[in-house]
Amino acid sequence: MRICVAGAAGAFGTKHLDALAAIEDVEVTSIMGVPDDDIGALARSRGIGHSSTDLGECLARDDVDAVILATPTQLHAAQAIQCLKAGKHVLVEIPMADTLSDAEALVQAQKETGLVAMVDHVRRFNPSHQWIHNRIKSGELNIQQLDVQTYFFRRSNMNALGKPRSWTDHLLWHHACHTVDLFIHQTGEVPQEVFGLQGPPHPELGIAMDMTIGMKSPSGALCTLSLSFNNDGPLGTFFRYICDTGTYIASYDDLYDGRETPIDLSGIAVSNNGIELADREFINAIREGREPVSSVGQGLAAMKVLDAIERGMK
């Protein structure tokens, strides 16, 4: 499987390069980045044969079977559609779009081409959340409330590597997207009641720095989500599953019970790296000619919920 990684020099682009290096029978044959990235130097350091600042040039190559897009959010939908029209399978970082109409256009492009198009909802693949999902499917537990905190300290437009961004991050369409999709995936239901509240916009960034979101599934499960770019403390996302037969706390790839006793996740998956597991699913779906877990079609439900929350806040 020959892969092009677009946005390879960014925080998540490098994580995908590392993940792909751990997967058998996969070769990164091309990478794409902006001129400021010195993408050629990155290619040479990783032994990758081709680099470009033009996605179209990468897509025209015969030695590219599929593309992973780790590019700025506002480019996701158009670039993913560009990949599909060029005959390439595509895995796009979340969100697959920052408007519902663009998400629907991407889903339509996938239907027309029949190629694999997947969105990297990595929470579906983290072993901690897989452990919960497996027990829900087996009937061992049901979610009563999913309580989530997504906290960063980000008052300037910098990425996770401490470099200036060419685009502006967003609490709703990026960070809330993780939890909205996870809640749908874990409950197997699309929320029927949703609301959102947001604080005042940042004077320079123009985005809300604090947000509260609530959701209720048709069967009555609740999700409460707090998000902030103003949190000067432990950073990241923390999940508390309050279930009928126990409480569980998930932190990325680790899981604890309600009394913070670690839970053994060995045997859940072939890796404890959620990004690697998502990349493996993408590659396996292509090889097996099937719809991947977290296809763009499956991800459309979260886009509809985000759109409803945004309209409600306006």
Buried (B, 14 or more C-beta within 10 A) or exposed (E): BBBBBBBBBBBBBBBBBBBBEEBEEBBBBBBBBBEEBBBBEBBEEBEBEBBBBEBEEBBEBEEBBBBBBBBBBBBBBBBBBBBBEBEBBBBBBBBBBBBBEBBBBBBEBBEEBEBBBBBBBBBBBBBBBBBBBEBBEEEEBBBEBBBBBBBBEBEEBEBBEEEEBBEBBBBBBBBBBBBBBBBBBBBEBBBEEBEBEBBEEBEEBEBBBBBBBBBBBEEEBBBBBBBBBBBEEEEEBBBBBBBEEEBBBBBBBBBBEEEEEEBEBEEBBEBBBBBBBBBBBBBBBBEEEEBBBBBBBBBBBBBBBBBBBBEEBE
